[in-house]
Amino acid sequence: MLGERMTSMRLTRVQVRRVDVIKPIKGRRTAVRASQRKRSLLEGGRVASVLRHGKRLALAAEDGRVLEFGLGMSGHLEYTEEIESRPEQPHEHLRWRLEDSEGRARGMLIWRDPRRFGGVTPLPSLDALRKRQWSHLGPDALSVEELGFIARLKEGSAAIKTRLLDQTVLAGVGNIYADEALFRAGINPVRKASRISASRLGCLHRAVEAVLSEAICAGGSSIRTFRDPEGKMGGFQESHAVYGRQGQRCEQCRTLIRGRTVGGRTTAWCPGCQR
């Protein structure tokens, strides 16, 4: 959706409200110099493509410049056709004006990140993006094949949920969707991944694909600050079977849904359905 709207648009009049959201390339200590900041944020560039790998996005300009967006826990990139009438919202850290090929204003692009665990990283090329920023990531959760999924999760002795959330193992599964996928696959989140059979991990692979695809179609899950690229609330939270429902009855077996911390993340599961 974002790619369809933005391709061939020119990014102009960039406004920097918080400098500290601009991050250095991995392996470097400092981000770009102040004199190069607006150019590094693609000012004047025409969008050639919008890329995604896991929970990371990137805008590639026709002249080769690239800007990567690490979403973290609350970051999101918003496109709006409102220009003058749209009031400024809290936590808007970066803004761009979007113009068509004839220089007519078509909208704005806004980076918001209330909790600031994410950030934007300017890069000189797509090659630098893949080698410096994305080389440590595992395969994308929506494109990895079942055998590869099983092999990667079985490595190590960590809990299955911890393995799912490790972006170097599998890119793109967040806390909400890990809980929901594990519920659908009937797997207890604390069970060691190495001890789960290949057939059950195959079920989990299909559950991850289904949950992520359904969430995308529903516009995501709006918990606290989340909005989709058009600033709208998502709807997938209405379909949550376990996440956020600790202490309530499971709609499948009527067992009380439990909650605990796994790998530092709040976790919900049904003891009756998940073994």
C-alpha positions in Angstrom: 0.0 0.0 0.0 2.7 2.5 1.0 4.8 1.6 -2.0 2.0 2.1 -4.4 1.2 5.5 -3.1 4.8 6.8 -2.8 6.6 5.4 -5.9 7.8 8.3 -8.1 6.9 10.9 -5.5 9.6 13.5 -4.6 10.5 14.1 -1.0 10.9 17.8 -0.2 10.9 20.2 2.8 12.1 17.7 5.4 11.5 18.9 8.9 13.6 17.4 11.7 11.9 17.7 15.1 14.2 15.2 17.0 17.7 14.7 15.8 18.3 11.7 18.1 16.0 9.5 16.0 18.6 9.6 13.2 20.9 6.6 13.9 24.3 5.8 12.5 25.0 2.8 10.2 25.8 -0.3 12.2 29.5 -0.4 13.2 29.8 3.4 13.3 29.5 5.7 16.4 28.0 8.8 14.9 25.2 9.6 12.4 25.6 12.1 9.5 26.9 15.6 10.0 24.4 18.4 10.5 25.3 20.0 7.1 24.5 16.7 5.3 21.4 15.8 7.4 18.6 16.8 5.1 20.2 15.3 2.0 20.8 12.1 3.9 17.1 12.1 4.8 16.4 11.9 1.0 15.4 15.6 0.6 15.0 16.2 -3.1 15.0 12.5 -4.0 12.3 10.7 -6.0 11.1 7.4 -4.5 12.1 4.4 -6.6 10.9 1.7 -4.3 9.7 0.8 -0.8 11.3 -2.3 0.7 10.5 -4.4 3.8 12.4 -7.1 5.7 10.8 -8.3 8.9 10.0 -5.2 11.0 12.2 -2.9 9.0 11.3 -0.7 6.1 13.4 1.3 3.6 12.9 4.0 1.1 15.2 3.9 -1.9 15.6 7.0 -4.0 16.2 7.0 -7.8 19.7 8.5 -7.2 20.7 5.6 -5.0 20.3 7.1 -1.5 18.4 4.9 1.0 16.7 5.6 4.3 16.0 2.7 6.6 13.3 2.7 9.3 13.6 0.4 12.3 10.1 0.2 13.8 11.2 -0.9 17.3 8.1 -1.2 19.5 6.2 1.9 18.5 7.7 3.4 15.4 5.5 3.9 12.3 5.6 5.7 9.0 2.4 7.5 8.1 1.3 8.8 4.8 -1.4 11.4 4.6 -2.9 13.4 1.8 -3.7 16.2 4.2 -1.0 19.0 4.1 -2.1 22.3 5.5 -5.2 21.1 7.4 -3.6 18.3 9.3 -2.7 19.4 12.9 0.6 18.3 14.2 0.4 15.1 16.4 2.5 14.2 19.4 5.8 12.4 18.8 6.1 13.5 15.1 9.9 13.4 14.8 10.3 13.7 11.0 8.1 15.2 8.3 8.5 15.2 4.5 6.3 17.0 1.9 5.5 14.7 -1.1 5.3 16.2 -4.6 4.5 14.7 -8.0 6.6 15.0 -11.1 5.1 18.5 -11.8 6.0 19.8 -8.4 2.4 19.7 -7.0 2.0 18.9 -3.4 0.4 15.4 -2.9 0.7 14.7 0.8 3.1 14.3 3.7 5.2 11.4 5.1 5.6 11.4 8.9 7.8 9.3 11.1 6.4 8.9 14.7 8.0 6.8 17.4 6.6 7.6 20.9 8.8 5.2 22.8 11.9 5.8 20.5 13.2 2.2 20.5 13.4 2.5 16.7 14.9 5.1 14.5 15.9 6.0 10.9 19.3 5.3 9.4 20.6 7.0 6.2 22.6 4.8 3.8 24.4 5.5 0.6 23.1 2.6 -1.4 20.9 -0.6 -1.4 24.1 -2.6 -1.2 25.0 -0.9 2.1 21.5 -1.5 3.4 21.7 -5.2 2.7 25.3 -5.7 3.9 25.4 -3.3 6.9 21.9 -3.1 8.3 20.1 -6.2 7.2 22.8 -8.9 7.0 22.3 -9.9 10.6 18.6 -10.5 10.2 17.1 -13.9 9.7 14.8 -14.7 6.8 11.5 -12.8 6.6 8.8 -14.7 8.4 6.4 -14.4 5.5 8.8 -15.8 2.9 10.9 -18.5 4.7 10.1 -22.1 3.6 8.9 -24.6 6.2 12.1 -26.7 6.3 14.2 -23.6 6.8 11.8 -22.3 9.5 12.1 -25.7 11.4 15.9 -25.8 11.1 16.4 -22.3 12.4 14.0 -22.6 15.4 15.5 -26.0 16.5 19.0 -24.5 16.9 19.9 -23.7 20.5 18.1 -24.5 23.8 16.0 -21.4 24.3 12.2 -21.4 24.8 10.2 -21.5 21.6 8.8 -18.0 22.1 12.3 -16.6 22.7 13.4 -18.2 19.4 10.4 -16.7 17.5 11.2 -13.2 18.8 14.9 -13.4 17.9 15.1 -11.3 14.8 18.5 -12.9 13.9 16.6 -16.3 13.7 13.4 -15.1 12.0 12.6 -11.5 11.0 9.2 -10.0 11.5 7.5 -11.8 14.4 6.6 -9.5 17.3 5.3 -10.2 20.7 1.6 -10.2 19.9 1.9 -12.4 16.9 4.2 -14.9 18.6 1.6 -15.5 21.3 -1.2 -15.8 18.8 0.7 -18.2 16.5 1.8 -20.4 19.4 -1.8 -20.6 20.5 -3.0 -21.7 17.1 -0.2 -24.3 16.9 -1.0 -25.6 20.4 2.5 -25.0 21.7 3.4 -23.9 25.2 5.6 -20.7 24.8 8.2 -21.9 27.4 8.8 -25.3 25.8 12.4 -25.7 24.5 12.4 -25.3 20.7 15.0 -28.0 20.3 12.6 -30.6 21.9 9.5 -29.8 19.7 8.9 -32.2 16.8 9.3 -31.2 13.2 5.6 -31.8 12.6 4.6 -29.5 15.4 7.0 -26.8 14.2 5.5 -27.2 10.7 2.1 -26.4 12.2 3.7 -23.4 13.9 5.2 -22.3 10.5 1.7 -22.3 9.0 0.3 -20.5 12.1 2.9 -17.7 11.8 2.1 -17.2 8.1 -1.7 -17.2 8.8 -1.5 -14.8 11.8 0.8 -12.3 10.1 -1.2 -12.4 6.9 -4.5 -11.9 8.7 -3.0 -9.1 10.8 -1.8 -7.3 7.7 -5.2 -7.5 6.1 -6.8 -6.1 9.3 -4.3 -3.2 9.5 -2.4 -4.6 12.5 -3.2 -4.6 16.2 -3.8 -1.2 17.8 -2.4 -1.5 21.3 -1.7 1.9 22.8 0.0 3.9 20.0 -0.1 1.7 16.9 -1.6 3.1 13.6 -1.3 1.9 10.0 0.5 3.8 7.3 -2.6 6.0 6.8 -2.9 6.8 10.5 -5.9 4.5 11.1 -6.3 2.1 13.9 -5.8 -1.6 13.2 -8.5 -4.2 13.8 -6.6 -7.4 14.5 -6.8 -6.9 18.3 -10.5 -7.9 18.0 -9.2 -11.4 17.0 -6.7 -12.0 19.8 -7.2 -15.4 21.3 -4.7 -15.0 24.2 -2.7 -11.8 23.9 -3.9 -9.2 26.5 -6.5 -11.7 27.8 -4.7 -13.0 30.9 -7.2 -14.1 33.6 -10.1 -14.5 31.1 -11.5 -17.8 29.8 -10.1 -19.4 26.7 -12.9 -19.3 24.1 -11.9 -22.7 22.9 -11.6 -24.8 26.1 -12.8 -22.3 28.8 -9.5 -22.7 30.8 -8.2 -19.5 32.4 -5.6 -17.8 30.2 -2.3 -17.4 32.1 0.4 -14.7 31.9 4.1 -14.7 32.6 7.4 -13.3 31.3 9.3 -15.2 28.7 12.6 -13.9 27.4 11.8 -10.5 29.0 8.5 -10.2 27.2 4.9 -10.3 28.6 3.4 -13.6 27.5 -0.1 -15.0 27.4 -1.1 -18.7 26.8 -3.8 -21.2 27.4 -2.7 -24.2 29.6 -5.6 -26.2 28.2 -4.8 -25.8 24.5 -1.0 -25.3 24.6 1.3 -28.2 25.5 
